[in-house]
Amino acid sequence: MRAFAQRHSLPRFLSARLLEEFEPQTADALAAALRESAPICLRANTLRTTRETLRAKLVERRVLARPGLYADTAVRIDGFVNVFEWPEFEAGEFELQDEASQLAAALVAPPRRSLVVDACAGAGGKTLALSAFMHNKGRILALDTSERRLTELRRRAARAGAFNVIPLLAPAEGAQPVAELAAALGKADRVLVDAPCSGVGVLRRKPDLLRRLDVRALDRLPKEQLAIARDARRYLAPGGRLIYATCTLLRAENEAIVEQLVADGMQLVPAREILGGELADRVCTSDGRYLKLLPHVHGTDGFFAACLREPRPTT
């Protein structure tokens, strides 16, 4: 384990977790991938353009742009470029978003005129993807504990033309939700919980995470994640779906949380049923239960997502 940690410049406690959860060869390949440069991937904003139109514009300017490998809206960019200087960015035609994150939004599969709660919206990457999936119909209540992040989300939504997004400050623990949120309790068709996590899957994109990560954080996070998911569940209508997602690769933050939600009475909906067999064969676990992407296998960020259904009352 010591040699593994030194070889991959990882702390011992994280090296130990990876070696516990993956076969040695797999752990070695995964850790090596986490030290590589992160790829540049765009999500074509279908509220403004199509992937084909966006890619054609970029190719015309001699940008090495190719279709993504998995997501219908993904465009991969070869080379090192500042995409934020492009006129297409100012026009809201794309967002910088890894394919793994785009697939997590696809797993939400929101009906066009539905009510969606994005319980951990942050600055809104997945929120904006959901808006495009919904063709600007219905409503997305985008919650976050940071007003600064919500301000950024408002700016991004305006640029993207995502007018069905309603940013709201998440209520403090134990506090009563504001009227608009209170009215959504038990009514949402979809709830996305993109839970705060250790971020192991995005270390190549955010290496500074290692400075804030320790054993205590790895032990604390699953309790917080489960509490967030259980709280967000209150918004689900009977038959509605909760999508639990993280950008980590550790079982305690992923499968173990889902298993506890199932023990609470939720019903697992296999990711294969939502994404379809052909895509699921490439991006899901072998049993089709979960969306799971690994940097050394898929060339994306490391990502996990699962879908759970709120049972309908029995008569």
ChimeraX attribute file (.defattr): number of C-alpha atoms within 10 A of each C-alpha:
attribute: neighborCount
match mode: 1-to-1
recipient: residues
	/A:1	15
	/A:2	12
	/A:3	10
	/A:4	19
	/A:5	17
	/A:6	12
	/A:7	12
	/A:8	16
	/A:9	13
	/A:10	17
	/A:11	17
	/A:12	17
	/A:13	15
	/A:14	19
	/A:15	21
	/A:16	15
	/A:17	16
	/A:18	23
	/A:19	16
	/A:20	12
	/A:21	13
	/A:22	13
	/A:23	10
	/A:24	14
	/A:25	10
	/A:26	15
	/A:27	19
	/A:28	19
	/A:29	14
	/A:30	20
	/A:31	25
	/A:32	16
	/A:33	23
	/A:34	24
	/A:35	15
	/A:36	13
	/A:37	10
	/A:38	18
	/A:39	18
	/A:40	20
	/A:41	25
	/A:42	25
	/A:43	27
	/A:44	28
	/A:45	25
	/A:46	19
	/A:47	20
	/A:48	17
	/A:49	15
	/A:50	17
	/A:51	21
	/A:52	13
	/A:53	12
	/A:54	21
	/A:55	21
	/A:56	15
	/A:57	13
	/A:58	16
	/A:59	13
	/A:60	10
	/A:61	9
	/A:62	9
	/A:63	15
	/A:64	14
	/A:65	21
	/A:66	18
	/A:67	17
	/A:68	18
	/A:69	14
	/A:70	17
	/A:71	18
	/A:72	16
	/A:73	20
	/A:74	27
	/A:75	27
	/A:76	20
	/A:77	20
	/A:78	13
	/A:79	11
	/A:80	8
	/A:81	11
	/A:82	8
	/A:83	17
	/A:84	12
	/A:85	9
	/A:86	11
	/A:87	10
	/A:88	18
	/A:89	17
	/A:90	14
	/A:91	13
	/A:92	21
	/A:93	23
	/A:94	28
	/A:95	21
	/A:96	16
	/A:97	19
	/A:98	24
	/A:99	29
	/A:100	28
	/A:101	26
	/A:102	22
	/A:103	26
	/A:104	27
	/A:105	24
	/A:106	18
	/A:107	23
	/A:108	26
	/A:109	17
	/A:110	21
	/A:111	16
	/A:112	16
	/A:113	14
	/A:114	16
	/A:115	23
	/A:116	31
	/A:117	30
	/A:118	26
	/A:119	25
	/A:120	23
	/A:121	27
	/A:122	24
	/A:123	24
	/A:124	24
	/A:125	20
	/A:126	24
	/A:127	29
	/A:128	29
	/A:129	27
	/A:130	28
	/A:131	28
	/A:132	21
	/A:133	20
	/A:134	22
	/A:135	17
	/A:136	19
	/A:137	18
	/A:138	17
	/A:139	19
	/A:140	27
	/A:141	23
	/A:142	26
	/A:143	25
	/A:144	22
	/A:145	16
	/A:146	14
	/A:147	16
	/A:148	11
	/A:149	18
	/A:150	22
	/A:151	14
	/A:152	13
	/A:153	24
	/A:154	18
	/A:155	13
	/A:156	19
	/A:157	23
	/A:158	12
	/A:159	17
	/A:160	24
	/A:161	19
	/A:162	26
	/A:163	18
	/A:164	21
	/A:165	26
	/A:166	19
	/A:167	24
	/A:168	20
	/A:169	17
	/A:170	19
	/A:171	14
	/A:172	9
	/A:173	9
	/A:174	6
	/A:175	8
	/A:176	10
	/A:177	17
	/A:178	12
	/A:179	8
	/A:180	11
	/A:181	17
	/A:182	13
	/A:183	12
	/A:184	19
	/A:185	16
	/A:186	15
	/A:187	18
	/A:188	25
	/A:189	24
	/A:190	29
	/A:191	30
	/A:192	29
	/A:193	23
	/A:194	25
	/A:195	23
	/A:196	18
	/A:197	22
	/A:198	23
	/A:199	21
	/A:200	24
	/A:201	26
	/A:202	20
	/A:203	23
	/A:204	21
	/A:205	16
	/A:206	13
	/A:207	13
	/A:208	10
	/A:209	15
	/A:210	15
	/A:211	8
	/A:212	8
	/A:213	16
	/A:214	15
	/A:215	11
	/A:216	8
	/A:217	12
	/A:218	18
	/A:219	12
	/A:220	12
	/A:221	17
	/A:222	21
	/A:223	13
	/A:224	15
	/A:225	22
	/A:226	20
	/A:227	13
	/A:228	18
	/A:229	23
	/A:230	16
	/A:231	12
	/A:232	19
	/A:233	28
	/A:234	16
	/A:235	25
	/A:236	24
	/A:237	21
	/A:238	15
	/A:239	17
	/A:240	21
	/A:241	27
	/A:242	31
	/A:243	26
	/A:244	26
	/A:245	27
	/A:246	26
	/A:247	26
	/A:248	25
	/A:249	24
	/A:250	23
	/A:251	15
	/A:252	16
	/A:253	27
	/A:254	26
	/A:255	17
	/A:256	14
	/A:257	20
	/A:258	26
	/A:259	13
	/A:260	13
	/A:261	19
	/A:262	15
	/A:263	10
	/A:264	10
	/A:265	12
	/A:266	20
	/A:267	19
	/A:268	20
	/A:269	18
	/A:270	19
	/A:271	26
	/A:272	22
	/A:273	12
	/A:274	15
	/A:275	20
	/A:276	11
	/A:277	14
	/A:278	9
	/A:279	13
	/A:280	23
	/A:281	14
	/A:282	16
	/A:283	24
	/A:284	22
	/A:285	17
	/A:286	13
	/A:287	11
	/A:288	19
	/A:289	18
	/A:290	25
	/A:291	25
	/A:292	28
	/A:293	27
	/A:294	21
	/A:295	22
	/A:296	19
	/A:297	14
	/A:298	16
	/A:299	16
	/A:300	23
	/A:301	27
	/A:302	28
	/A:303	25
	/A:304	30
	/A:305	29
	/A:306	25
	/A:307	26
	/A:308	24
	/A:309	22
	/A:310	22
	/A:311	15
	/A:312	10
	/A:313	7
	/A:314	4
	/A:315	3
